[in-house]
């Protein structure tokens, strides 16, 4: 009887397992759809970063570092 008791799972455990499976399916489906769209437009997904210095907004000074009172 003890092994029978261990085989029975509660509703919460089953729910968590099914929700995790659903999240993984959704993640894969989203990845597939985004890749299809990128391919359709001739792009690369994920986009490649440009080499060289990063563009900065004109007249935008860097935030001061450090601090203290």
PyMOL Python script that loads the backbone (N, CA, C, O; Angstrom):
from pymol import cmd

cmd.read_pdbstr("""\
ATOM      1  N   UNK A   1       0.827  -1.189   0.000  1.00  0.00           N
ATOM      2  CA  UNK A   1       0.000   0.000   0.000  1.00  0.00           C
ATOM      3  C   UNK A   1       0.869   1.251   0.000  1.00  0.00           C
ATOM      4  O   UNK A   1       0.472   2.275  -0.555  1.00  0.00           O
ATOM      5  N   UNK A   2       2.030   1.187   0.603  1.00  0.00           N
ATOM      6  CA  UNK A   2       2.914   2.341   0.673  1.00  0.00           C
ATOM      7  C   UNK A   2       3.326   2.814  -0.721  1.00  0.00           C
ATOM      8  O   UNK A   2       3.367   4.019  -0.971  1.00  0.00           O
ATOM      9  N   UNK A   3       3.638   1.874  -1.646  1.00  0.00           N
ATOM     10  CA  UNK A   3       4.033   2.257  -2.998  1.00  0.00           C
ATOM     11  C   UNK A   3       2.864   2.879  -3.748  1.00  0.00           C
ATOM     12  O   UNK A   3       3.068   3.750  -4.594  1.00  0.00           O
ATOM     13  N   UNK A   4       1.631   2.442  -3.447  1.00  0.00           N
ATOM     14  CA  UNK A   4       0.428   3.038  -4.033  1.00  0.00           C
ATOM     15  C   UNK A   4       0.299   4.491  -3.612  1.00  0.00           C
ATOM     16  O   UNK A   4      -0.041   5.349  -4.427  1.00  0.00           O
ATOM     17  N   UNK A   5       0.560   4.766  -2.374  1.00  0.00           N
ATOM     18  CA  UNK A   5       0.454   6.112  -1.816  1.00  0.00           C
ATOM     19  C   UNK A   5       1.488   7.027  -2.465  1.00  0.00           C
ATOM     20  O   UNK A   5       1.183   8.185  -2.751  1.00  0.00           O
ATOM     21  N   UNK A   6       2.694   6.538  -2.702  1.00  0.00           N
ATOM     22  CA  UNK A   6       3.741   7.338  -3.306  1.00  0.00           C
ATOM     23  C   UNK A   6       3.444   7.635  -4.770  1.00  0.00           C
ATOM     24  O   UNK A   6       3.870   8.674  -5.273  1.00  0.00           O
ATOM     25  N   UNK A   7       2.734   6.767  -5.464  1.00  0.00           N
ATOM     26  CA  UNK A   7       2.439   6.941  -6.878  1.00  0.00           C
ATOM     27  C   UNK A   7       1.388   8.026  -7.111  1.00  0.00           C
ATOM     28  O   UNK A   7       1.324   8.602  -8.196  1.00  0.00           O
ATOM     29  N   UNK A   8       0.577   8.303  -6.114  1.00  0.00           N
ATOM     30  CA  UNK A   8      -0.475   9.299  -6.254  1.00  0.00           C
ATOM     31  C   UNK A   8       0.120  10.694  -6.076  1.00  0.00           C
ATOM     32  O   UNK A   8       0.766  10.970  -5.065  1.00  0.00           O
ATOM     33  N   UNK A   9      -0.098  11.575  -7.060  1.00  0.00           N
ATOM     34  CA  UNK A   9       0.396  12.947  -6.972  1.00  0.00           C
ATOM     35  C   UNK A   9      -0.777  13.870  -6.705  1.00  0.00           C
ATOM     36  O   UNK A   9      -1.913  13.589  -7.086  1.00  0.00           O
ATOM     37  N   UNK A  10      -0.480  14.967  -6.047  1.00  0.00           N
ATOM     38  CA  UNK A  10      -1.572  15.888  -5.782  1.00  0.00           C
ATOM     39  C   UNK A  10      -1.798  16.784  -6.994  1.00  0.00           C
ATOM     40  O   UNK A  10      -0.968  16.849  -7.901  1.00  0.00           O
ATOM     41  N   UNK A  11      -2.916  17.461  -6.993  1.00  0.00           N
ATOM     42  CA  UNK A  11      -3.319  18.301  -8.110  1.00  0.00           C
ATOM     43  C   UNK A  11      -2.300  19.410  -8.362  1.00  0.00           C
ATOM     44  O   UNK A  11      -2.024  19.739  -9.516  1.00  0.00           O
ATOM     45  N   UNK A  12      -1.745  19.981  -7.319  1.00  0.00           N
ATOM     46  CA  UNK A  12      -0.779  21.078  -7.470  1.00  0.00           C
ATOM     47  C   UNK A  12       0.476  20.617  -8.215  1.00  0.00           C
ATOM     48  O   UNK A  12       0.977  21.340  -9.076  1.00  0.00           O
ATOM     49  N   UNK A  13       0.983  19.438  -7.901  1.00  0.00           N
ATOM     50  CA  UNK A  13       2.158  18.913  -8.593  1.00  0.00           C
ATOM     51  C   UNK A  13       1.879  18.717 -10.079  1.00  0.00           C
ATOM     52  O   UNK A  13       2.707  19.062 -10.923  1.00  0.00           O
ATOM     53  N   UNK A  14       0.722  18.167 -10.393  1.00  0.00           N
ATOM     54  CA  UNK A  14       0.339  17.935 -11.787  1.00  0.00           C
ATOM     55  C   UNK A  14       0.170  19.271 -12.504  1.00  0.00           C
ATOM     56  O   UNK A  14       0.620  19.440 -13.637  1.00  0.00           O
ATOM     57  N   UNK A  15      -0.477  20.209 -11.838  1.00  0.00           N
ATOM     58  CA  UNK A  15      -0.685  21.529 -12.432  1.00  0.00           C
ATOM     59  C   UNK A  15       0.653  22.199 -12.750  1.00  0.00           C
ATOM     60  O   UNK A  15       0.821  22.747 -13.840  1.00  0.00           O
ATOM     61  N   UNK A  16       1.602  22.164 -11.820  1.00  0.00           N
ATOM     62  CA  UNK A  16       2.906  22.788 -12.026  1.00  0.00           C
ATOM     63  C   UNK A  16       3.645  22.128 -13.200  1.00  0.00           C
ATOM     64  O   UNK A  16       4.279  22.816 -14.000  1.00  0.00           O
ATOM     65  N   UNK A  17       3.563  20.821 -13.298  1.00  0.00           N
ATOM     66  CA  UNK A  17       4.215  20.104 -14.394  1.00  0.00           C
ATOM     67  C   UNK A  17       3.629  20.507 -15.746  1.00  0.00           C
ATOM     68  O   UNK A  17       4.369  20.756 -16.698  1.00  0.00           O
ATOM     69  N   UNK A  18       2.309  20.570 -15.827  1.00  0.00           N
ATOM     70  CA  UNK A  18       1.645  20.917 -17.082  1.00  0.00           C
ATOM     71  C   UNK A  18       1.905  22.377 -17.451  1.00  0.00           C
ATOM     72  O   UNK A  18       2.094  22.689 -18.627  1.00  0.00           O
ATOM     73  N   UNK A  19       1.917  23.270 -16.469  1.00  0.00           N
ATOM     74  CA  UNK A  19       2.209  24.673 -16.749  1.00  0.00           C
ATOM     75  C   UNK A  19       3.631  24.842 -17.279  1.00  0.00           C
ATOM     76  O   UNK A  19       3.854  25.627 -18.201  1.00  0.00           O
ATOM     77  N   UNK A  20       4.584  24.124 -16.718  1.00  0.00           N
ATOM     78  CA  UNK A  20       5.965  24.186 -17.192  1.00  0.00           C
ATOM     79  C   UNK A  20       6.062  23.671 -18.627  1.00  0.00           C
ATOM     80  O   UNK A  20       6.768  24.258 -19.447  1.00  0.00           O
ATOM     81  N   UNK A  21       5.370  22.597 -18.932  1.00  0.00           N
ATOM     82  CA  UNK A  21       5.355  22.077 -20.299  1.00  0.00           C
ATOM     83  C   UNK A  21       4.764  23.113 -21.254  1.00  0.00           C
ATOM     84  O   UNK A  21       5.255  23.284 -22.370  1.00  0.00           O
ATOM     85  N   UNK A  22       3.719  23.797 -20.820  1.00  0.00           N
ATOM     86  CA  UNK A  22       3.093  24.823 -21.646  1.00  0.00           C
ATOM     87  C   UNK A  22       4.012  25.997 -21.896  1.00  0.00           C
ATOM     88  O   UNK A  22       4.059  26.522 -23.009  1.00  0.00           O
ATOM     89  N   UNK A  23       4.747  26.422 -20.873  1.00  0.00           N
ATOM     90  CA  UNK A  23       5.704  27.531 -21.041  1.00  0.00           C
ATOM     91  C   UNK A  23       6.799  27.160 -22.041  1.00  0.00           C
ATOM     92  O   UNK A  23       7.184  27.970 -22.884  1.00  0.00           O
ATOM     93  N   UNK A  24       7.292  25.935 -21.938  1.00  0.00           N
ATOM     94  CA  UNK A  24       8.337  25.496 -22.850  1.00  0.00           C
ATOM     95  C   UNK A  24       7.807  25.419 -24.280  1.00  0.00           C
ATOM     96  O   UNK A  24       8.501  25.824 -25.212  1.00  0.00           O
ATOM     97  N   UNK A  25       6.594  24.908 -24.468  1.00  0.00           N
ATOM     98  CA  UNK A  25       6.000  24.851 -25.798  1.00  0.00           C
ATOM     99  C   UNK A  25       5.835  26.259 -26.360  1.00  0.00           C
ATOM    100  O   UNK A  25       6.136  26.501 -27.529  1.00  0.00           O
ATOM    101  N   UNK A  26       5.361  27.185 -25.536  1.00  0.00           N
ATOM    102  CA  UNK A  26       5.168  28.562 -25.971  1.00  0.00           C
ATOM    103  C   UNK A  26       6.493  29.206 -26.344  1.00  0.00           C
ATOM    104  O   UNK A  26       6.574  29.903 -27.355  1.00  0.00           O
ATOM    105  N   UNK A  27       7.530  28.987 -25.550  1.00  0.00           N
ATOM    106  CA  UNK A  27       8.846  29.548 -25.843  1.00  0.00           C
ATOM    107  C   UNK A  27       9.369  29.038 -27.185  1.00  0.00           C
ATOM    108  O   UNK A  27       9.885  29.817 -27.986  1.00  0.00           O
ATOM    109  N   UNK A  28       9.237  27.740 -27.432  1.00  0.00           N
ATOM    110  CA  UNK A  28       9.699  27.164 -28.696  1.00  0.00           C
ATOM    111  C   UNK A  28       8.896  27.698 -29.883  1.00  0.00           C
ATOM    112  O   UNK A  28       9.456  28.002 -30.936  1.00  0.00           O
ATOM    113  N   UNK A  29       7.592  27.806 -29.703  1.00  0.00           N
ATOM    114  CA  UNK A  29       6.726  28.300 -30.780  1.00  0.00           C
ATOM    115  C   UNK A  29       7.053  29.761 -31.098  1.00  0.00           C
ATOM    116  O   UNK A  29       7.108  30.139 -32.268  1.00  0.00           O
ATOM    117  N   UNK A  30       7.268  30.576 -30.075  1.00  0.00           N
ATOM    118  CA  UNK A  30       7.633  31.973 -30.282  1.00  0.00           C
ATOM    119  C   UNK A  30       8.966  32.068 -31.008  1.00  0.00           C
ATOM    120  O   UNK A  30       9.104  32.851 -31.948  1.00  0.00           O
ATOM    121  N   UNK A  31       9.941  31.287 -30.587  1.00  0.00           N
ATOM    122  CA  UNK A  31      11.246  31.274 -31.242  1.00  0.00           C
ATOM    123  C   UNK A  31      11.097  30.910 -32.717  1.00  0.00           C
ATOM    124  O   UNK A  31      11.718  31.537 -33.576  1.00  0.00           O
ATOM    125  N   UNK A  32      10.279  29.903 -33.014  1.00  0.00           N
ATOM    126  CA  UNK A  32      10.058  29.466 -34.384  1.00  0.00           C
ATOM    127  C   UNK A  32       9.417  30.579 -35.212  1.00  0.00           C
ATOM    128  O   UNK A  32       9.871  30.857 -36.322  1.00  0.00           O
ATOM    129  N   UNK A  33       8.376  31.216 -34.692  1.00  0.00           N
ATOM    130  CA  UNK A  33       7.678  32.270 -35.431  1.00  0.00           C
ATOM    131  C   UNK A  33       8.586  33.471 -35.663  1.00  0.00           C
ATOM    132  O   UNK A  33       8.573  34.045 -36.752  1.00  0.00           O
ATOM    133  N   UNK A  34       9.368  33.861 -34.674  1.00  0.00           N
ATOM    134  CA  UNK A  34      10.276  34.988 -34.828  1.00  0.00           C
ATOM    135  C   UNK A  34      11.356  34.677 -35.856  1.00  0.00           C
ATOM    136  O   UNK A  34      11.723  35.540 -36.654  1.00  0.00           O
ATOM    137  N   UNK A  35      11.868  33.448 -35.839  1.00  0.00           N
ATOM    138  CA  UNK A  35      12.882  33.068 -36.811  1.00  0.00           C
ATOM    139  C   UNK A  35      12.309  33.070 -38.217  1.00  0.00           C
ATOM    140  O   UNK A  35      12.972  33.513 -39.155  1.00  0.00           O
ATOM    141  N   UNK A  36      11.080  32.580 -38.376  1.00  0.00           N
ATOM    142  CA  UNK A  36      10.428  32.596 -39.689  1.00  0.00           C
ATOM    143  C   UNK A  36      10.285  34.028 -40.199  1.00  0.00           C
ATOM    144  O   UNK A  36      10.538  34.301 -41.372  1.00  0.00           O
ATOM    145  N   UNK A  37       9.887  34.926 -39.331  1.00  0.00           N
ATOM    146  CA  UNK A  37       9.706  36.324 -39.710  1.00  0.00           C
ATOM    147  C   UNK A  37      11.043  36.959 -40.087  1.00  0.00           C
ATOM    148  O   UNK A  37      11.121  37.688 -41.076  1.00  0.00           O
ATOM    149  N   UNK A  38      12.083  36.693 -39.321  1.00  0.00           N
ATOM    150  CA  UNK A  38      13.406  37.231 -39.630  1.00  0.00           C
ATOM    151  C   UNK A  38      13.903  36.682 -40.958  1.00  0.00           C
ATOM    152  O   UNK A  38      14.484  37.425 -41.750  1.00  0.00           O
ATOM    153  N   UNK A  39      13.690  35.409 -41.217  1.00  0.00           N
ATOM    154  CA  UNK A  39      14.112  34.797 -42.470  1.00  0.00           C
ATOM    155  C   UNK A  39      13.342  35.400 -43.637  1.00  0.00           C
ATOM    156  O   UNK A  39      13.910  35.652 -44.700  1.00  0.00           O
ATOM    157  N   UNK A  40      12.064  35.627 -43.437  1.00  0.00           N
ATOM    158  CA  UNK A  40      11.220  36.205 -44.485  1.00  0.00           C
ATOM    159  C   UNK A  40      11.715  37.592 -44.878  1.00  0.00           C
ATOM    160  O   UNK A  40      11.643  37.968 -46.048  1.00  0.00           O
ATOM    161  N   UNK A  41      12.211  38.344 -43.920  1.00  0.00           N
ATOM    162  CA  UNK A  41      12.700  39.695 -44.175  1.00  0.00           C
ATOM    163  C   UNK A  41      14.187  39.724 -44.505  1.00  0.00           C
ATOM    164  O   UNK A  41      14.752  40.795 -44.726  1.00  0.00           O
ATOM    165  N   UNK A  42      14.819  38.565 -44.539  1.00  0.00           N
ATOM    166  CA  UNK A  42      16.230  38.499 -44.894  1.00  0.00           C
ATOM    167  C   UNK A  42      17.161  38.917 -43.775  1.00  0.00           C
ATOM    168  O   UNK A  42      18.340  39.180 -44.012  1.00  0.00           O
ATOM    169  N   UNK A  43      16.652  38.980 -42.576  1.00  0.00           N
ATOM    170  CA  UNK A  43      17.484  39.379 -41.447  1.00  0.00           C
ATOM    171  C   UNK A  43      18.045  38.194 -40.707  1.00  0.00           C
ATOM    172  O   UNK A  43      17.822  37.039 -41.071  1.00  0.00           O
ATOM    173  N   UNK A  44      18.759  38.497 -39.688  1.00  0.00           N
ATOM    174  CA  UNK A  44      19.338  37.470 -38.836  1.00  0.00           C
ATOM    175  C   UNK A  44      18.674  37.585 -37.477  1.00  0.00           C
ATOM    176  O   UNK A  44      18.509  38.685 -36.949  1.00  0.00           O
ATOM    177  N   UNK A  45      18.306  36.482 -36.928  1.00  0.00           N
ATOM    178  CA  UNK A  45      17.701  36.504 -35.602  1.00  0.00           C
ATOM    179  C   UNK A  45      18.507  35.579 -34.713  1.00  0.00           C
ATOM    180  O   UNK A  45      18.655  34.406 -35.055  1.00  0.00           O
ATOM    181  N   UNK A  46      19.020  36.029 -33.627  1.00  0.00           N
ATOM    182  CA  UNK A  46      18.994  37.403 -33.122  1.00  0.00           C
ATOM    183  C   UNK A  46      19.934  38.293 -33.927  1.00  0.00           C
ATOM    184  O   UNK A  46      20.897  37.807 -34.519  1.00  0.00           O
ATOM    185  N   UNK A  47      19.656  39.596 -33.950  1.00  0.00           N
ATOM    186  CA  UNK A  47      20.496  40.503 -34.729  1.00  0.00           C
ATOM    187  C   UNK A  47      21.932  40.508 -34.226  1.00  0.00           C
ATOM    188  O   UNK A  47      22.184  40.379 -33.028  1.00  0.00           O
ATOM    189  N   UNK A  48      22.866  40.658 -35.151  1.00  0.00           N
ATOM    190  CA  UNK A  48      24.276  40.712 -34.793  1.00  0.00           C
ATOM    191  C   UNK A  48      24.620  42.125 -34.344  1.00  0.00           C
ATOM    192  O   UNK A  48      24.112  43.093 -34.910  1.00  0.00           O
ATOM    193  N   UNK A  49      25.459  42.256 -33.354  1.00  0.00           N
ATOM    194  CA  UNK A  49      25.889  43.576 -32.889  1.00  0.00           C
ATOM    195  C   UNK A  49      26.887  44.157 -33.872  1.00  0.00           C
ATOM    196  O   UNK A  49      27.699  43.441 -34.458  1.00  0.00           O
ATOM    197  N   UNK A  50      26.810  45.457 -34.039  1.00  0.00           N
ATOM    198  CA  UNK A  50      27.750  46.157 -34.904  1.00  0.00           C
ATOM    199  C   UNK A  50      29.092  46.253 -34.190  1.00  0.00           C
ATOM    200  O   UNK A  50      29.134  46.439 -32.974  1.00  0.00           O
ATOM    201  N   UNK A  51      30.170  46.130 -34.924  1.00  0.00           N
ATOM    202  CA  UNK A  51      31.490  46.268 -34.328  1.00  0.00           C
ATOM    203  C   UNK A  51      31.867  47.731 -34.308  1.00  0.00           C
ATOM    204  O   UNK A  51      31.412  48.503 -35.152  1.00  0.00           O
ATOM    205  N   UNK A  52      32.690  48.122 -33.357  1.00  0.00           N
ATOM    206  CA  UNK A  52      33.125  49.505 -33.265  1.00  0.00           C
ATOM    207  C   UNK A  52      32.483  50.179 -32.065  1.00  0.00           C
ATOM    208  O   UNK A  52      31.772  49.547 -31.285  1.00  0.00           O
ATOM    209  N   UNK A  53      32.746  51.474 -31.932  1.00  0.00           N
ATOM    210  CA  UNK A  53      32.199  52.183 -30.776  1.00  0.00           C
ATOM    211  C   UNK A  53      30.681  52.263 -30.843  1.00  0.00           C
ATOM    212  O   UNK A  53      30.096  52.384 -31.920  1.00  0.00           O
ATOM    213  N   UNK A  54      30.065  52.195 -29.691  1.00  0.00           N
ATOM    214  CA  UNK A  54      28.611  52.288 -29.660  1.00  0.00           C
ATOM    215  C   UNK A  54      28.192  53.735 -29.879  1.00  0.00           C
ATOM    216  O   UNK A  54      28.866  54.652 -29.409  1.00  0.00           O
ATOM    217  N   UNK A  55      27.083  53.950 -30.589  1.00  0.00           N
ATOM    218  CA  UNK A  55      26.631  55.318 -30.837  1.00  0.00           C
ATOM    219  C   UNK A  55      26.149  55.966 -29.540  1.00  0.00           C
ATOM    220  O   UNK A  55      25.530  55.317 -28.696  1.00  0.00           O
ATOM    221  N   UNK A  56      26.439  57.230 -29.404  1.00  0.00           N
ATOM    222  CA  UNK A  56      26.007  57.958 -28.218  1.00  0.00           C
ATOM    223  C   UNK A  56      25.125  59.112 -28.663  1.00  0.00           C
ATOM    224  O   UNK A  56      25.320  59.675 -29.740  1.00  0.00           O
ATOM    225  N   UNK A  57      24.188  59.449 -27.856  1.00  0.00           N
ATOM    226  CA  UNK A  57      23.303  60.561 -28.173  1.00  0.00           C
ATOM    227  C   UNK A  57      24.100  61.855 -28.109  1.00  0.00           C
ATOM    228  O   UNK A  57      24.894  62.040 -27.186  1.00  0.00           O
ATOM    229  N   UNK A  58      23.905  62.761 -29.078  1.00  0.00           N
ATOM    230  CA  UNK A  58      24.649  64.016 -29.069  1.00  0.00           C
ATOM    231  C   UNK A  58      24.314  64.847 -27.838  1.00  0.00           C
ATOM    232  O   UNK A  58      23.157  64.959 -27.433  1.00  0.00           O
ATOM    233  N   UNK A  59      25.356  65.422 -27.260  1.00  0.00           N
ATOM    234  CA  UNK A  59      25.147  66.290 -26.104  1.00  0.00           C
ATOM    235  C   UNK A  59      24.769  65.561 -24.837  1.00  0.00           C
ATOM    236  O   UNK A  59      24.311  66.174 -23.872  1.00  0.00           O
ATOM    237  N   UNK A  60      24.957  64.266 -24.834  1.00  0.00           N
ATOM    238  CA  UNK A  60      24.578  63.485 -23.653  1.00  0.00           C
ATOM    239  C   UNK A  60      25.841  63.118 -22.888  1.00  0.00           C
ATOM    240  O   UNK A  60      26.618  62.269 -23.326  1.00  0.00           O
ATOM    241  N   UNK A  61      26.038  63.752 -21.762  1.00  0.00           N
ATOM    242  CA  UNK A  61      27.223  63.492 -20.945  1.00  0.00           C
ATOM    243  C   UNK A  61      27.023  62.226 -20.130  1.00  0.00           C
ATOM    244  O   UNK A  61      25.903  61.929 -19.714  1.00  0.00           O
ATOM    245  N   UNK A  62      28.084  61.482 -19.897  1.00  0.00           N
ATOM    246  CA  UNK A  62      27.962  60.288 -19.071  1.00  0.00           C
ATOM    247  C   UNK A  62      27.608  60.672 -17.636  1.00  0.00           C
ATOM    248  O   UNK A  62      27.972  61.741 -17.147  1.00  0.00           O
ATOM    249  N   UNK A  63      26.893  59.775 -16.989  1.00  0.00           N
ATOM    250  CA  UNK A  63      26.481  60.010 -15.618  1.00  0.00           C
ATOM    251  C   UNK A  63      27.715  59.982 -14.721  1.00  0.00           C
ATOM    252  O   UNK A  63      28.622  59.183 -14.952  1.00  0.00           O
ATOM    253  N   UNK A  64      27.765  60.837 -13.703  1.00  0.00           N
ATOM    254  CA  UNK A  64      28.913  60.843 -12.799  1.00  0.00           C
ATOM    255  C   UNK A  64      28.979  59.536 -12.040  1.00  0.00           C
ATOM    256  O   UNK A  64      27.953  58.963 -11.675  1.00  0.00           O
ATOM    257  N   UNK A  65      30.197  59.067 -11.805  1.00  0.00           N
ATOM    258  CA  UNK A  65      30.404  57.808 -11.076  1.00  0.00           C
ATOM    259  C   UNK A  65      30.814  58.108  -9.660  1.00  0.00           C
ATOM    260  O   UNK A  65      31.125  59.239  -9.287  1.00  0.00           O
ATOM    261  N   UNK A  66      30.800  57.069  -8.908  1.00  0.00           N
ATOM    262  CA  UNK A  66      31.217  57.225  -7.523  1.00  0.00           C
ATOM    263  C   UNK A  66      30.033  57.677  -6.691  1.00  0.00           C
ATOM    264  O   UNK A  66      28.876  57.442  -7.038  1.00  0.00           O
ATOM    265  N   UNK A  67      30.323  58.271  -5.686  1.00  0.00           N
ATOM    266  CA  UNK A  67      29.233  58.726  -4.836  1.00  0.00           C
ATOM    267  C   UNK A  67      29.708  58.758  -3.415  1.00  0.00           C
ATOM    268  O   UNK A  67      30.869  58.474  -3.121  1.00  0.00           O
ATOM    269  N   UNK A  68      28.895  59.072  -2.625  1.00  0.00           N
ATOM    270  CA  UNK A  68      29.268  59.139  -1.230  1.00  0.00           C
ATOM    271  C   UNK A  68      28.688  60.394  -0.651  1.00  0.00           C
ATOM    272  O   UNK A  68      28.229  61.296  -1.352  1.00  0.00           O
ATOM    273  N   UNK A  69      28.726  60.413   0.610  1.00  0.00           N
ATOM    274  CA  UNK A  69      28.157  61.568   1.267  1.00  0.00           C
ATOM    275  C   UNK A  69      29.210  62.408   1.892  1.00  0.00           C
ATOM    276  O   UNK A  69      28.901  63.436   2.496  1.00  0.00           O
TER     277      UNK A  69
END
""", "prot")
cmd.dss("prot")
cmd.show_as("cartoon", "prot")
cmd.util.cbc("prot")
cmd.orient("prot")
